[in-house]
Amino acid sequence: MKNNIVTKILIIYTVLIGMLGILLKDNEISKTERRKLKQAPVLNYEKVVDGSYFTDLDDYTLDQMPARDVFRKIKGITSKYLLNVKEENGVYEKDGYLFEITKTSENSLDYFINKINEINKNFKANTYFVKIPDKEYYEDNIIKKDYNLIDDKLKNLDSNIKQISISEELSLKDYYKTDIHWINSNLEKVTNKIKSVMGLEENSSYTEKMLYPFYGALYSRKVSSVKADKITYLTNETIENMRVYNYEKDKEEKVYNEDYFHNIDSYDIFLAGATPVLKITNNKVADKKLIVFRDSYGSSIIPFLAENYHEVIVLDLRYVKFANLQNLDIDLTNPDDILFIYSVNIINNSFSLK
């Protein structure tokens, strides 16, 4: 009798899942897994004969399974509480946060220092460097990078580069739970510290906006019980009126583009995401020019710094060689200030810099 009940439940469940799969519209992307999902394969004779159609059909069925995220969540809860699995794909869960576990690469540190010093020789301007701590720095009892070694290596930056420490202006709550990045709306102390050292006027009048849900890069690598983040960002009239020219796409962008929230990586709302070269124009300031060398962390703090300049050139050396910039219509001459702002994640994985 008991077996009959279980069998009936399984049959009903299978039928319901199948019906939902037919009735529901296919999703193009998975926000939680940060990837494109398989779409229905085209049926043709060749694919049936070689068997690839059925393989593609299996992949499509799995990707478009109704309540897929619910099953991922159940798996995460089971792994955490029943199997006591805390680490997966280099991602560790603790206290409601996901952390990335990576070893320190001394070779990468040396490469980074040499790269910055090499570029620095091309400019004569007030030059600054900001190291952005990773969120692991603020959590106890987890595997961390060798921060003392990193700081010792950074002492080898050229002497004219003024280093700005921001570690005291941050804490764990200033980072996303499911992502490696810091939270735009929590960066007032950091921004004011940088502006103070650079001799810039502080700005404090902003409106906060919020987008939900945000599933970060770490969430896609570990099935967990951690809840979705929300993206909160600060804006004002000056930021909204800035013009952002994207050299790669040959078009103007918004500083914050909420349409990009629906991309695979919702963090793309900040300065159009992974982009080699941008030029920000702020007509509220008559002059002053800043050149910023940055990684993805810089995308969410640069808007605040741009309030103090007429022009900001934003360069991401992961996607363009410095030597190749001369082939683009970019004026790198006569900057007032140069800022290198890099996260520990890139400093420790700097071979991605061209």
RODO-2510 file (C-alpha; in nm, 4 decimals, decimal comma):
residues 354
     n   res          X          Y          Z
     1     m     0,0000     0,0000     0,0000
     2     k     0,2773     0,2392     0,0983
     3     n     0,4710     0,1621    -0,2215
     4     n     0,1584     0,2321    -0,4289
     5     i     0,1198     0,5756    -0,2696
     6     v     0,4844     0,6624    -0,3361
     7     t     0,4521     0,5412    -0,6959
     8     k     0,1400     0,7530    -0,7525
     9     i     0,3088     1,0605    -0,6061
    10     l     0,6082     1,0135    -0,8363
    11     i     0,3817     0,9695    -1,1392
    12     i     0,1810     1,2824    -1,0545
    13     y     0,5015     1,4775    -0,9924
    14     t     0,6520     1,3640    -1,3238
    15     v     0,3353     1,4539    -1,5155
    16     l     0,3138     1,7986    -1,3511
    17     i     0,6789     1,8763    -1,4230
    18     g     0,6307     1,7662    -1,7828
    19     m     0,3189     1,9809    -1,8251
    20     l     0,4887     2,2838    -1,6736
    21     g     0,7841     2,2301    -1,9040
    22     i     0,5493     2,2465    -2,2024
    23     l     0,3399     2,5406    -2,0805
    24     l     0,6122     2,7661    -1,9416
    25     k     0,8203     2,9884    -2,1677
    26     d     1,1854     2,8860    -2,2001
    27     n     1,4383     3,1050    -2,0193
    28     e     1,7320     3,2449    -2,2151
    29     i     1,9671     3,2883    -1,9192
    30     s     2,0024     3,1718    -1,5608
    31     k     2,0687     3,4641    -1,3271
    32     t     2,1673     3,2290    -1,0442
    33     e     2,4129     3,0272    -1,2552
    34     r     2,5214     3,3311    -1,4625
    35     r     2,5118     3,1528    -1,7974
    36     k     2,3013     3,1107    -2,1084
    37     l     2,0594     2,8185    -2,0984
    38     k     2,0209     2,5593    -2,3708
    39     q     1,7364     2,6259    -2,6129
    40     a     1,5201     2,3683    -2,7934
    41     p     1,7369     2,1902    -3,0530
    42     v     1,6386     2,1953    -3,4194
    43     l     1,5179     1,8550    -3,5368
    44     n     1,6829     1,7331    -3,8557
    45     y     1,7838     1,4014    -4,0082
    46     e     2,1608     1,4428    -3,9692
    47     k     2,1413     1,5202    -3,5970
    48     v     1,9087     1,2273    -3,5332
    49     v     2,1407     0,9874    -3,7151
    50     d     2,4599     1,0986    -3,5384
    51     g     2,2826     1,1140    -3,2007
    52     s     2,3625     1,4795    -3,1302
    53     y     1,9941     1,5751    -3,1355
    54     f     1,9163     1,3530    -2,8366
    55     t     2,2215     1,4802    -2,6473
    56     d     2,1131     1,8389    -2,7123
    57     l     1,7574     1,7487    -2,6118
    58     d     1,8781     1,6080    -2,2780
    59     d     2,0804     1,9247    -2,2103
    60     y     1,7844     2,1428    -2,3071
    61     t     1,5454     1,9478    -2,0837
    62     l     1,7763     1,9774    -1,7832
    63     d     1,8369     2,3497    -1,8375
    64     q     1,4683     2,4335    -1,8825
    65     m     1,3394     2,2093    -1,6027
    66     p     1,0685     2,3938    -1,4033
    67     a     1,1724     2,4976    -1,0508
    68     r     1,5384     2,4371    -1,1378
    69     d     1,6505     2,7009    -0,8867
    70     v     1,4383     2,5406    -0,6148
    71     f     1,6165     2,2093    -0,6642
    72     r     1,9549     2,3873    -0,6597
    73     k     1,8564     2,5474    -0,3291
    74     i     1,7512     2,2110    -0,1833
    75     k     2,0831     2,0634    -0,2926
    76     g     2,2664     2,3497    -0,1229
    77     i     2,0794     2,3081     0,2049
    78     t     2,1361     1,9311     0,1964
    79     s     2,5083     1,9726     0,1289
    80     k     2,5487     2,2265     0,4083
    81     y     2,3412     2,0777     0,6889
    82     l     2,3380     1,7032     0,6161
    83     l     2,6686     1,6440     0,4399
    84     n     2,8579     1,9335     0,6076
    85     v     3,0045     2,0452     0,2732
    86     k     3,1248     2,4062     0,3053
    87     e     3,3622     2,4427     0,0090
    88     e     3,2816     2,3912    -0,3592
    89     n     3,4745     2,5068    -0,6680
    90     g     3,7008     2,7217    -0,4529
    91     v     3,4054     2,8955    -0,2848
    92     y     3,3490     2,8731     0,0916
    93     e     3,0284     2,9530     0,2795
    94     k     3,0439     3,1102     0,6252
    95     d     2,8138     3,3341     0,8286
    96     g     2,5769     3,3940     0,5389
    97     y     2,8532     3,5007     0,2991
    98     l     3,0321     3,3271     0,0138
    99     f     3,4107     3,3637     0,0033
   100     e     3,6628     3,2834    -0,2680
   101     i     3,9588     3,0743    -0,1552
   102     t     4,2788     3,1470    -0,3478
   103     k     4,6487     3,1122    -0,2725
   104     t     4,8916     3,4008    -0,2937
   105     s     5,0952     3,4125    -0,6145
   106     e     5,4281     3,5880    -0,5612
   107     n     5,4971     3,5762    -0,9352
   108     s     5,1709     3,7584    -0,9982
   109     l     5,2589     4,0239    -0,7409
   110     d     5,5931     4,0878    -0,9115
   111     y     5,4289     4,1027    -1,2544
   112     f     5,1734     4,3531    -1,1242
   113     i     5,4370     4,5837    -0,9747
   114     n     5,6397     4,5803    -1,2956
   115     k     5,3291     4,6506    -1,5048
   116     i     5,2258     4,9533    -1,2976
   117     n     5,5786     5,0967    -1,2895
   118     e     5,6130     5,0463    -1,6647
   119     i     5,2945     5,2438    -1,7339
   120     n     5,3770     5,5077    -1,4747
   121     k     5,6859     5,6107    -1,6720
   122     n     5,4610     5,7413    -1,9503
   123     f     5,3091     6,0179    -1,7379
   124     k     5,4094     6,3264    -1,5442
   125     a     5,1180     6,3996    -1,3135
   126     n     4,9991     6,3536    -0,9572
   127     t     4,9843     5,9753    -0,9341
   128     y     4,7974     5,7625    -0,6812
   129     f     4,7462     5,3936    -0,6096
   130     v     4,4563     5,2328    -0,4212
   131     k     4,4575     4,8669    -0,3189
   132     i     4,1044     4,7354    -0,2671
   133     p     4,0958     4,4585    -0,0034
   134     d     3,8995     4,1449    -0,0857
   135     k     3,6188     4,0590     0,1544
   136     e     3,8131     3,7597     0,2891
   137     y     4,0351     4,0179     0,4609
   138     y     3,7480     4,1006     0,6972
   139     e     3,6431     3,7460     0,7918
   140     d     3,8132     3,5354     1,0598
   141     n     3,8891     3,1625     1,0487
   142     i     3,9023     3,1176     0,6720
   143     i     4,1918     3,0640     0,4329
   144     k     4,3276     3,4029     0,3302
   145     k     4,5900     3,5459     0,1015
   146     d     4,9242     3,6563     0,2467
   147     y     4,8345     4,0228     0,2925
   148     n     5,1678     4,1046     0,4550
   149     l     5,3515     3,9765     0,1482
   150     i     5,1216     4,1768    -0,0789
   151     d     5,1875     4,4968     0,1168
   152     d     5,5625     4,4338     0,1159
   153     k     5,5592     4,3896    -0,2620
   154     l     5,3592     4,7099    -0,3115
   155     k     5,6428     4,9023    -0,1464
   156     n     5,8277     4,8467    -0,4748
   157     l     5,5935     5,0743    -0,6670
   158     d     5,7688     5,3850    -0,8013
   159     s     5,8315     5,6424    -0,5292
   160     n     5,6224     5,9111    -0,7016
   161     i     5,3102     5,6939    -0,6707
   162     k     5,1254     5,7932    -0,3527
   163     q     4,9516     5,4933    -0,1991
   164     i     4,6122     5,5456    -0,0345
   165     s     4,5078     5,2886     0,2255
   166     i     4,1321     5,2279     0,2519
   167     s     4,1236     4,9087     0,4596
   168     e     4,0063     5,0959     0,7712
   169     e     3,7176     5,2511     0,5773
   170     l     3,5679     4,9126     0,4887
   171     s     3,4180     4,6122     0,6656
   172     l     3,2562     4,2853     0,5609
   173     k     2,9108     4,4450     0,5375
   174     d     3,0382     4,6643     0,2533
   175     y     3,0608     4,3609     0,0228
   176     y     2,7943     4,1508    -0,1446
   177     k     2,7155     3,8158     0,0136
   178     t     2,7084     3,6287    -0,3196
   179     d     2,9722     3,8240    -0,5120
   180     i     3,3328     3,9394    -0,4784
   181     h     3,2567     4,3094    -0,5307
   182     w     3,1937     4,5943    -0,2911
   183     i     2,8612     4,7764    -0,2617
   184     n     2,8357     5,1123    -0,4374
   185     s     2,6048     5,2690    -0,1781
   186     n     2,8489     5,1819     0,1040
   187     l     3,1515     5,3606    -0,0417
   188     e     3,1085     5,7098     0,1038
   189     k     3,3926     5,6711     0,3561
   190     v     3,6217     5,5190     0,0941
   191     t     3,5414     5,7901    -0,1594
   192     n     3,5977     6,0689     0,0914
   193     k     3,9321     5,9185     0,1973
   194     i     4,0530     5,9020    -0,1634
   195     k     3,9263     6,2515    -0,2418
   196     s     4,0887     6,3919     0,0708
   197     v     4,4322     6,2566    -0,0233
   198     m     4,3893     6,3710    -0,3852
   199     g     4,2840     6,7200    -0,2752
   200     l     3,9319     6,6914    -0,4162
   201     e     3,6073     6,8329    -0,2808
   202     e     3,3788     6,5852    -0,1068
   203     n     3,0219     6,5355    -0,2337
   204     s     2,7493     6,3917    -0,0132
   205     s     2,4097     6,4600    -0,1730
   206     y     2,2813     6,1424    -0,3370
   207     t     1,9633     5,9466    -0,4002
   208     e     1,9737     5,5714    -0,3364
   209     k     1,8242     5,3275    -0,5862
   210     m     1,7794     4,9514    -0,5508
   211     l     1,7590     4,6498    -0,7828
   212     y     1,6662     4,2949    -0,6753
   213     p     1,7539     4,0098    -0,6893
   214     f     2,1280     4,0035    -0,7556
   215     y     2,3064     3,6674    -0,7716
   216     g     2,6813     3,7239    -0,7822
   217     a     2,9653     3,5311    -0,9409
   218     l     3,0292     3,3213    -0,6292
   219     y     2,6666     3,2092    -0,6139
   220     s     2,7000     3,0490    -0,9571
   221     r     3,0016     2,8449    -0,8433
   222     k     2,8548     2,7037    -0,5224
   223     v     2,5058     2,5738    -0,4582
   224     s     2,4282     2,7331    -0,1230
   225     s     2,1562     2,8515     0,1113
   226     v     2,2797     3,2124     0,0966
   227     k     2,0003     3,4496    -0,0005
   228     a     2,0121     3,6786    -0,3027
   229     d     2,1721     4,0213    -0,2690
   230     k     2,0239     4,3494    -0,3816
   231     i     2,2187     4,6091    -0,5766
   232     t     2,1930     4,9527    -0,4182
   233     y     2,3611     5,2485    -0,5813
   234     l     2,3887     5,6234    -0,5248
   235     t     2,3234     5,8839    -0,7895
   236     n     2,2525     6,2540    -0,8285
   237     e     2,1941     6,5098    -1,1027
   238     t     2,5649     6,5480    -1,1787
   239     i     2,6163     6,1734    -1,2262
   240     e     2,2965     6,1340    -1,4294
   241     n     2,4079     6,4091    -1,6693
   242     m     2,7549     6,2671    -1,7309
   243     r     2,8237     6,1442    -2,0832
   244     v     3,0015     5,8094    -2,1108
   245     y     3,1535     5,7154    -2,4465
   246     n     3,2256     5,3458    -2,4987
   247     y     3,5099     5,3108    -2,7511
   248     e     3,4566     4,9382    -2,8028
   249     k     3,0867     4,9736    -2,8881
   250     d     3,1271     5,3199    -3,0457
   251     k     2,8290     5,4575    -2,8582
   252     e     2,7346     5,6570    -2,5522
   253     e     2,6405     5,4761    -2,2318
   254     k     2,4794     5,5753    -1,9053
   255     v     2,6857     5,5782    -1,5863
   256     y     2,4258     5,3426    -1,4391
   257     n     2,2269     5,1463    -1,6971
   258     e     1,9508     4,9468    -1,5281
   259     d     1,8778     4,7664    -1,8557
   260     y     2,2042     4,5770    -1,8009
   261     f     2,0663     4,4387    -1,4746
   262     h     1,9064     4,1686    -1,6901
   263     n     2,2432     4,0640    -1,8362
   264     i     2,4092     3,7420    -1,7260
   265     d     2,6199     3,9612    -1,4954
   266     s     2,3914     4,2191    -1,3318
   267     y     2,6994     4,4096    -1,2120
   268     d     2,7185     4,5373    -1,5726
   269     i     2,4903     4,8245    -1,4697
   270     f     2,8046     5,0057    -1,3509
   271     l     2,9800     5,1749    -1,6457
   272     a     2,8683     4,9079    -1,8950
   273     g     3,0572     4,6234    -1,7274
   274     a     3,3737     4,4722    -1,8755
   275     t     3,4881     4,7413    -2,1177
   276     p     3,8422     4,8302    -2,2373
   277     v     3,8133     5,2091    -2,2718
   278     l     3,5598     5,4691    -2,1595
   279     k     3,5598     5,8477    -2,1610
   280     i     3,3400     6,0222    -1,9060
   281     t     3,2564     6,3882    -1,9661
   282     n     3,1185     6,5996    -1,6818
   283     n     3,0107     6,9467    -1,7939
   284     k     2,9497     7,0557    -1,4347
   285     v     3,3299     7,0966    -1,4072
   286     a     3,5107     7,3315    -1,6459
   287     d     3,8483     7,1607    -1,6488
   288     k     4,0634     6,8899    -1,4840
   289     k     4,1416     6,5511    -1,6323
   290     l     4,1805     6,2135    -1,4615
   291     i     4,3101     5,8887    -1,6087
   292     v     4,2049     5,5767    -1,4169
   293     f     4,3520     5,2292    -1,4553
   294     r     4,1025     4,9934    -1,2985
   295     d     3,9405     4,6511    -1,2768
   296     s     3,5712     4,5733    -1,2250
   297     y     3,5721     4,7120    -0,8690
   298     g     3,6514     5,0549    -1,0082
   299     s     3,3270     5,0637    -1,2063
   300     s     3,1188     5,1389    -0,8985
   301     i     3,3418     5,4057    -0,7390
   302     i     3,4584     5,5984    -1,0466
   303     p     3,1223     5,7832    -1,0820
   304     f     3,1872     5,9529    -0,7464
   305     l     3,5405     6,0541    -0,8458
   306     a     3,4183     6,1794    -1,1843
   307     e     3,2137     6,4478    -1,0063
   308     n     3,5393     6,6406    -0,9584
   309     y     3,6688     6,6297    -1,3167
   310     h     3,5618     6,7516    -1,6584
   311     e     3,7054     6,4424    -1,8254
   312     v     3,7874     6,0950    -1,6967
   313     i     3,9562     5,8331    -1,9151
   314     v     3,8839     5,4831    -1,7790
   315     l     4,1184     5,2032    -1,8882
   316     d     4,0922     4,8302    -1,8175
   317     l     4,4193     4,6614    -1,9131
   318     r     4,2597     4,3187    -1,9010
   319     y     4,1051     4,3981    -2,2379
   320     v     4,3476     4,6369    -2,4075
   321     k     4,7252     4,6771    -2,4196
   322     f     4,8512     5,0168    -2,3122
   323     a     5,0739     5,0287    -2,6226
   324     n     4,7677     4,9805    -2,8456
   325     l     4,5842     5,2834    -2,7086
   326     q     4,7691     5,5053    -2,9556
   327     n     4,5675     5,3361    -3,2315
   328     l     4,2475     5,4748    -3,0808
   329     d     4,1353     5,8353    -3,0790
   330     i     4,2130     5,8791    -2,7093
   331     d     4,3889     6,1839    -2,5691
   332     l     4,6103     6,0675    -2,2830
   333     t     4,8160     6,3870    -2,2758
   334     n     4,8307     6,6379    -1,9911
   335     p     4,6263     6,4641    -1,7210
   336     d     4,6014     6,6415    -1,3875
   337     d     4,5848     6,3144    -1,1954
   338     i     4,6556     5,9453    -1,2541
   339     l     4,4840     5,6811    -1,0413
   340     f     4,5633     5,3108    -1,0327
   341     i     4,2829     5,1391    -0,8403
   342     y     4,2986     4,7594    -0,8231
   343     s     4,1487     4,4871    -0,6095
   344     v     4,3638     4,2309    -0,4326
   345     n     4,1983     3,9739    -0,6587
   346     i     4,3618     4,1270    -0,9672
   347     i     4,6902     4,2080    -0,7929
   348     n     4,7094     3,8385    -0,7063
   349     n     4,6024     3,7346    -1,0569
   350     s     4,7702     4,0050    -1,2620
   351     f     4,8683     3,7933    -1,5609
   352     s     4,5267     3,8904    -1,6962
   353     l     4,6668     4,2418    -1,7514
   354     k     4,7921     4,2857    -2,1072
***
